[in-house]
Amino acid sequence: MHIETLGQYQLVLSAMQSIQNGGWTAYASVRSLAAAAGDDADILPYQRIGNDTLFASEAAAIAGARSVALEVIAPGMRTQ
């Protein structure tokens, strides 16, 4: 699991390897660190990213999850 803080957002990124074919699935969540106590801080609840998407490696899955999370907080933002 990879946790990253970008400004007022916390990204939680992870990957899980499939037993059937060895591919990797990506998971992500985005939380607002600026949310008031008692407010729902989840901007993107923890979930699988791309239901049918399998990645060749754990690193590729994490990168895919990060790309989706960044798109949620900054639509149109380009990732490297």
N, C-alpha and C positions, 0 to 999 in steps of 0.2 A: 504494500500500500504506500502510496506517495501522497503526502499532504503538502500543499503549497499555498502561501498567502500572497495575494496580489492586491495591494491597497486594502480596500474594505471587504474583500472576498476571500474565503477559504475554499480551495479546490481539494477534493478528496478523489484520488484517481487510483484505480486498481485493475488488475487483470487476473483472469482465471483460465487455466489450461483445460481443454476438453479431453476427456478420457477417450472418447471415440476416435478422434482424428488428430489430436495433438495441436490443433489450432488454439488460438487465444481469443477470449472475449474481453471486451473493455467495459468498465463500470466507472461512473462518475457521479459526484454531487457537488453542488455549489451552495455555500452558505454565506449569508451576509453577516459580517462582524459588527456592522453598525446598527443592527436591529435592536430595538428596545427589549428589555426583559419582558417575557411573556408573549412577545410577538413571534410569529413563525419566521425563523431565519432562513429556511430552505428556499432558495431560488430555483434550484434543480434538485429534487429529492434523489437520494442514492438509487441509481438504476442502471440497468444494462444499456449500453450505447450501441445502437445498430443491431436489432434483433437477429439478423441473418449474417452479420459481418464477422468473419474470423480473420485474425491477424497471424502473421507468420512467427512472431516472437512476442515475448512479454513487453519488451521496450516499444515495439510498434503499437501494441494495444494501449499502453499508457499514453503514447503520443496521440493516438486517435481519441482517447478519452479527454485529454487536455485540449485538443482542438475543438471538440464539442463544447466543453466547459467554457472556453474563451468565447465561442460564438454566442453562448447564452448571456455572458456579461457584457460583451462588446460586439454586437452584430457587425459583420463585415471586416472585423479585425483579422489581419493575415498572420499566420503562425509560420515559424521556420522549421 
